[in-house]
Amino acid sequence: MNSDSFSQETHEQAAAFDHIAEQYEVVFGLNKNHMAAVSWLLERLPPNSHILDIGSGTGVPTARLLFDAGHKVTGIDISSEMVRIAKYNVPTATFLQADAANVTFPPASFYAITAFFSLLMLRRDCIESTLQKLKTMLQPPSYFILSMVEGDFDYKKIPFLSQSLHVSAYPRDVIARQLENLSFTIFDSHAVQFQANEHTPTETQLFFFCQYQNNLHTGSAEFYIEVFSQGGNSGLQSSGVQWSPVESNGVQWSPMESNGVQWSPMESNGVKWSPMESNGVQWSPMESNGVQWSPMESIGVQWSPMESSEVV
């Protein structure tokens, strides 16, 4: 990955960021809303997660906060100067000069991807195709944080610090629809007012906090995740909670809750499941209340239905 594959537009954007790299951290490195978004992610990441930071800039605050919390970070940026500074600020993380629109990593490489004010540097049609590609790099269930500036224009030239840049923007509901169409679940979204300094106009910054779960069967192991329903359920049911199939290949499941009882995290690929409880009944891995559970395996085997008091 290097700048040889950059388009002329990307070279121009990169050159602008090369000129302002030293200023950038001073102005944007302590954005409290940006830092709060990283904290939201840290609360949900399993230990030693691998995160891809799109538009990693100087490495501050995103890469530094993630690495300091014990995670592995790969950052990409179009600016060689930004990459140089990031390597100095967070020397144990990996930083590459690369373009988000053309970067390639193997499928399911990352447990989370962050894109703080980086995709807005692309044309709209490129933003949409890039989001589609980034989704393939996530290892579901996984997290994605996207931040943009709200507006309604495509690759508009604007002044930025001492340079000129081209940026794209959408209304917030349009971005939300794009994410949902790509099967991202939006857990939360924020719109905040931000002014870099007294000489710059106030802008509306949008933050989207998402999770991605691949619900398509691809032949890997099939597991179950709870789906809350107030009406009639079909399939496996325990205390009114319907379980629908999703996929996992060694991916840790987020903690789940049924009827007010916290279920222990579960993990595949040979890791033992913690005992579970529903309605005060302790469930063992293989049998509960006289009901035999079918054998369970992790790779390439579909799990047989399980019972809890009633199967409908």
N, C-alpha and C positions, 0 to 999 in steps of 0.2 A: 504494500500500500504506500503510495507516494503521490506527489502532485503531478506527475507526468500524465496521469489519466484525467486531470481536471479539465473541465470545459473552460472556455475563455471567461465566461461569467463567474465561475467559481474562482479562477485565478484573480480576477478583479476584487471579489469579495475578500479573498484571503490576504491580498496586498493591503487592503484597508485595515484589517485586523492586525496585521504585522505592525502597522504604524501606531496603533493605539493599545497594543498589548500591555505595556507598562502602566498605562492609565486605567485599564479595564478593571483590574482587581480593586483599586482604590475606590472606584465609583460603584461597582456592583458586587464586590466580594462579600459584603456583609448585608446583603438584602435579607431582611428578617423573614420575609414570606418564603423566599427560596430556602432558607435554612430550616424553616418550619416544615416545609414539604419533605426535605431529606429526613427530618426527625420522624415524620409520619411513616416513611418507608422503613426506617431502622426498627421501628416497633413491630414490624411484620416479617422481617427477613429471618430465615433460619441462620444458624451460625455458619460462617465461612461461605457465604453466598458469593457468586460471581455476578457483578453488575457491569453493564455497558453504559457509559455516559456519553451521549451524543452532544457534540459541541462542548467539550470539557473545559475549554478556556484555559485559565491559569491553574486549574486544579482546585481552586478555592471558590466556594465552600464545598462543592459536592464530593469530589474524590477524597479530599482530606477527611471529611466527616465520615464517609463510608469506610475508608481504610482504618481510621482511628478506632472504629467500632469492630474491627477484626474481619472485614470483608475484602475480597479480591476485586480490584477495579481495573477495567480497561476503558480508557478514554480516547475519543477521536476528535480531531479538530482540523479545519482546513488551513489554519494559520501555523506556519512553522515556528513563529515567535511564541505563540500561545503554548505550543507543545514544549518548546524549550523551557519556558517558565514553569509549566506544570511539572515537568520532570525534576526541576529544582525544588518546587514546593512539596511534592509528594513523590520522593525518589523511588519508593518501593511499589508504586502503581505502574501500570503500563499505559503509555501514551503514544498514539500513532497519528501521523498526519494523513488524514483521510476525509473523504466526502461522504456524508450520510447517504446521499442518493445512490452511491455506487459501492459502498462498503459491503463486504461479504464475510459472514461467519457461518459456520455449520449450523444446521437447525438445532434448536433447543440448547443453545450455548449458554444462555444467561437466565438467572432467576429473576432479574429485574432489569429494566432499561429506563434511563432518565433522559429527557430531552428538554432542558431548560433554555428557552428562547433561542433555539438553534434551528429548528425546522422552518421558522418564519423567514430564514434567509434564502429559502427556495421558492421557485414558482409554485403556484397552487397545484398544478397537475403533478408536479414532482413531489410535493408534500404528500399527496394522496397515495402515490405509488410507493413512496418511502415508508409510510405507515404500514402498508400491506407487507412490505419486505421485513420490517423490523419485527412484526408479529411472529414470523417464522423462526426468529432467533430466540424467542422466549421458550422456556421450559415450563409448561403449564403444570399446576396452577402457579402463576407468576404475576409480577406487578409492573405497571408502566405509569410513569409520571410525565405528563406533557404540560409545558407552559408556553403560552403564546401571548401576543398583544392583541387586544380586540380591535377590530376594524373591518373594512369591507373593500379590499383592494388586492391587486395581484402584481407583485414585484415592482412596487413603487419606490422611487428614489427619495431618500430622506437624509437629512444631516444627522450624523452620529458622532458625538464627541468632536474631533477635529477632521473627520472624514465624511464621505458620503457612502451610503449603503443602499442596497435594494432589499425590500422586505415585503412579505405578503401577510395578509390578515383576514380573519373570518369573524362574523358574529358568533357569539358563544354557542348559540343553539345549533349552528351549522357544524362546529367542531364536535359537539356532543353527538350529533347524528352520525358523523363520520366514524367516530370511535365505536359507537354501538353497532353500526353496520359491519364493523370488523370483528365483532364478537367480544369487544371489551366491555366489562361491567364497570360502570362509573360509580365508585363508592362515594365520592364527594367531589365538589368543584367549588372554587373560590374565585371571585372577581375583586381585585384590590387596586387601589389607586397608588401609583408610584411616580415620583419625580426625582430624577437623578441628581439634579441640583437646581438652584434658583434660576438658572439661565435656560433650562430645558422645559418643554411643556409636560404637563401631567399626562400619563398614559394609563389605560386600564389593562392590568396584567391578569391573565386567566391561568388558573392551575386546575388540572384534571388528575384525579387520583383513581387509577384503574387497576382492575385485575383481569387477567386473561386465562380462560380455561378452555382447552380444546375438547369439544364434545363429539368429535367425529371418530368413528371406529377405524383404526388403522392396523389392527392385527396385534397390537401390543396388549399388555394386561389390562383388564377392565375392572374397575372398582366402582364404589358407590359413594355419592356425596348427597347430603340431605337437601331436600327441596321443601320448603314450608308451604303448606296448603291448608286452607280453612274448609274446603269442600271435601268430596270423596276422593280418595287416593286409589291408585292402581299400582300393582307390583308389590314390592316389599314395604311393609309399614311397621313402625314401632312408635307407639305413643303419639300417633297422629302425624308422624313425619314420613314423607315419601322419599325414597331413595332412587335416584335416577343414575344411569351409567355415565361415567366419564372415563377418561384414560389417564394413566400414570405409568411411568417407567422409571421407578426409583425416585419419584418426586415426593417430598414430604407434604402431607395434607395439613391444611390449616386446622386449628382446634374447632370443634363443632359442638353444638349444644342441642339437646332435645329435652323438652319438658322441664327446662330449668336446670338440667344436669349437664355439666361440662364434660364432653367426651375427650379423652386423651388424644393427643396427636397420633396419627397413624402413618406408617411408612412401609413401602414395598421393598422388593429385592432382598428378602431374607431377614429383614429387621422385625423383631417380635412386636406384636400389637399389644398395647397396654390394655388391661381389663376395662370393660365399658359397663355403664350402668344406665338403666332406663326404668323409670317408675319404681325405683328402690330395689330392682332386681339386678344382682351382679351377673354379668355375662362372661363366660369363659370363652376362649378362642374357638372351641369346638362344640360345646353343648350348653344349653340353658333351659331350665324349667322342663327338662325331659325332651326337648326338641333337638335333634341332631343337626349340627351345621355341616354342610358339605365340605369336603377337603378344600383347602385354600392354597394357592400357589401365586407366585408373583409375576412370572414372565410368560406371556403368550397364552395364558389360560383364563378363560372367562369364569368369573365367580358364579357359583350356583346361588339361587335365591336362598335367603335366610328368613327365619321366622321369629317373631316376638309376639306371643299370645294370639295373634290373629294375622293371617295372610289373606289379602283380598285380591 
